[in-house]
Amino acid sequence: MKFEGQITVNAPRAEVYAVLSDIDGFAALVDGLGEVVHGSDGQVEATFTTKVAYMSFTFKVSIVFTHLEAPETLTARIEGKPLGIIGQFSAVSTSVLSDLGGSTLIAYHINASLMGKLGSVGQPVLQSKARDMEKQFEKNLLRRFNTKTPAL
């Protein structure tokens, strides 16, 4: 599954980059992400709980930034395994931040793969859930910088 989008934040690029490149700042923007534990190698382990259709899932996830180029580019690799079900997911997320004269344009691209029983839930259902998560992340990010949230 591939997702692309743009978010405009009413804050300077350096401030937006600082929040997104800090794993704790980033984690605060993702609904359902909790129990963040920092590893010595820059990798973070966390739990992620979500509901897809009528099923609830809890995942053990690892997040690591694979490329940071301040204040412009961030790339992260996310891998997770659901508890109690066979399968896994992996995703690579790249964000490019552009200066808009005091505001910041974030262009993002996410490439995600689902394997095992997790993938059998159905791509349309999972894509819908991923889009909902994108919208909630955007709302949380805009709220973080007191930017007006666009109508959904």
C-alpha positions in Angstrom: 0.0 0.0 0.0 1.3 3.5 -0.9 0.1 6.7 0.6 1.1 10.3 -0.3 0.0 13.6 0.9 0.8 17.1 2.0 0.3 19.0 5.2 0.8 22.7 5.6 1.7 23.8 9.2 1.7 27.4 10.4 5.2 27.1 12.0 8.8 27.6 10.8 10.3 24.5 9.1 13.0 24.1 11.8 10.4 23.8 14.6 8.3 21.3 12.6 11.4 19.3 11.8 12.4 19.3 15.5 9.1 17.8 16.5 9.0 15.2 13.7 12.6 14.1 14.1 12.2 13.6 17.9 10.8 10.2 18.4 8.9 11.3 21.6 7.4 14.3 19.7 6.5 12.1 16.8 5.0 9.4 19.0 2.7 12.0 20.7 1.2 12.6 17.3 0.2 9.0 16.6 -3.0 7.9 18.3 -2.7 4.5 20.0 1.1 4.6 20.2 2.3 4.0 23.8 4.9 2.5 26.1 7.8 4.0 24.1 11.2 2.5 25.1 14.4 3.9 23.7 17.2 1.5 22.6 20.8 2.4 22.6 21.0 2.2 18.8 18.4 5.0 18.2 15.7 2.4 17.7 12.5 2.7 19.6 10.2 -0.1 20.7 6.5 0.7 21.5 3.1 -0.7 21.6 0.4 0.4 19.1 -3.3 -0.4 19.6 -5.9 0.2 17.0 -9.3 -1.1 15.8 -9.8 -2.2 12.2 -13.5 -2.8 11.3 -14.8 -4.9 14.2 -11.3 -6.2 15.3 -8.9 -4.7 17.8 -5.2 -5.2 17.4 -2.2 -4.5 19.6 1.2 -4.5 17.9 4.8 -4.5 19.2 6.5 -2.0 16.9 10.0 -0.8 16.3 10.8 2.6 14.8 14.1 3.9 13.6 15.1 6.9 11.6 17.1 5.8 8.7 17.8 9.2 7.2 17.7 12.6 8.8 18.8 15.7 6.9 17.9 18.8 9.0 15.7 20.7 8.4 14.5 19.1 5.2 14.2 15.3 5.1 13.2 12.5 7.4 12.9 8.8 6.6 11.8 6.3 9.1 11.4 2.5 9.0 8.5 1.1 11.1 8.0 -2.7 11.7 5.4 -4.3 13.8 4.0 -7.7 14.8 0.5 -8.0 16.1 0.0 -9.8 19.4 -2.1 -12.9 19.2 -2.2 -13.2 15.4 0.4 -14.3 12.9 1.6 -11.6 10.6 3.6 -8.5 10.5 3.7 -5.1 8.8 6.5 -2.9 7.7 6.5 0.6 6.4 9.0 3.2 5.2 7.9 6.8 5.6 9.7 9.7 4.0 8.8 13.4 4.6 10.3 16.4 2.9 9.8 19.7 4.5 9.7 23.0 2.5 9.8 26.5 3.8 6.7 28.6 2.9 7.8 31.9 4.4 7.0 31.2 8.0 4.9 28.1 7.4 6.0 24.6 6.4 4.8 22.3 3.7 5.3 18.6 4.6 5.2 16.3 1.6 5.1 12.7 2.7 5.2 9.3 1.1 4.5 6.0 2.9 5.1 2.6 1.5 3.6 -0.2 3.7 3.4 -4.0 3.4 1.2 -6.4 5.3 2.0 -10.1 5.6 0.3 -13.2 7.0 -3.1 -13.1 8.5 -2.9 -9.4 9.0 -2.8 -9.0 5.2 -5.8 -11.2 4.9 -8.1 -8.7 6.6 -8.5 -7.1 3.2 -6.6 -4.3 1.5 -9.7 -2.0 1.1 -10.4 -2.2 4.9 -6.8 -1.6 5.8 -6.4 1.2 3.4 -9.4 2.9 4.8 -8.0 2.5 8.3 -4.6 3.9 7.2 -6.4 7.0 5.7 -8.2 7.5 9.0 -4.8 7.4 10.8 -3.3 9.9 8.3 -6.2 12.3 9.0 -5.8 11.9 12.8 -2.0 12.4 12.6 -2.6 15.6 10.6 -5.1 16.9 13.2 -2.7 16.1 16.0 0.2 17.8 14.2 -1.9 20.9 13.4 -3.2 21.0 17.0 0.4 20.8 18.2 1.3 24.0 16.3 -2.1 25.6 16.9 -2.8 25.6 13.1 -6.4 25.5 12.0 -7.4 22.0 11.1 -8.9 21.6 7.6 -12.5 20.4 7.2 -12.5 16.6 6.7 
